[in-house]
Amino acid sequence: MKKTNLLATATTSDGQRLTLHEHDGDCLIRVGGVELMSTRQHQSEERIAQLACEHLGADTPGARVLIGGLGLGFTLRAALACLAPDAQVVVAELMPEVIEWNRVPEYRLGAEPMSDPRVEVVCGDVADLMRTNRGRFDAIILDVDNGARGLSTSSNDRLYQMPGLSLARSALKADGCLAVWSASPDRTFVELMGQCGFDVTVERERPHPGSGGWHFLFIGRVQKAVHRAHGKTATPGGTRR
């Protein structure tokens, strides 16, 4: 059995231990001993970027995308592949250590996409960026935790509750998309997205081609009635599965 090597550690705002490991040429991040992400399994992280940006495409000028959670750089890389040369992608990452780990060349993580001139990496809370950029983003991708609840940091919970979802809606343009990654299905969360002004579809995606169970991608398109109501929450038209 090949050894798992500890490369770096950090502490979350909740006091949990965040660790970066190497095993058989791959890197993985754990929090409290629970694996959050790995370079072995990233298909769902790439897919959520493709779904969030599919209404934009490489010929849409000046697209603006916000990504909550840098992870190991796979979502960022996939988003850039979908977007035009003049697009802007802002990545919000709470943990400065995660940003630094991605920048280490020998780890072969997110250093390349982070160096793209279209990218701005902000060490901070994605909620603050949504609050100060009302109506400015074509797509928002939330992959800040393990699903529709906080795991690495309990304060992430608010992003998946009505105030956080309403904040995301207000930061999107009229035809914008909110995409949320989750390790598990959550019908209640889908219904909450509908109540906050999104028409929702749920996509299942493997973490690795052909294996690894399923991850769940909640794709919310801004309901047109929401914007006709000048920012007031309209009665949701229901969700689609």
Secondary structure, DSSP 8 states (H G I E B T S, - for coil): ---EEEEEEEE-TTS-EEEEEEETTEEEEEETTEEEEETTB-HHHHHHHHHHHTTT-TT-TT-EEEEE--TTSHHHHHHHHHS-TT-EEEEEES-HHHHHHHH-GGG-SSHHHHTSTTEEEEES-HHHHHHTSTT-EEEEEE-SSSSSS-SS-GGGGGGGSHHHHHHHHHHEEEEEEEEEEESS--HHHHHHHHHTTEEEEEEEE-SBTTBS--EEEEEEEE-HHHHHTTTS---------
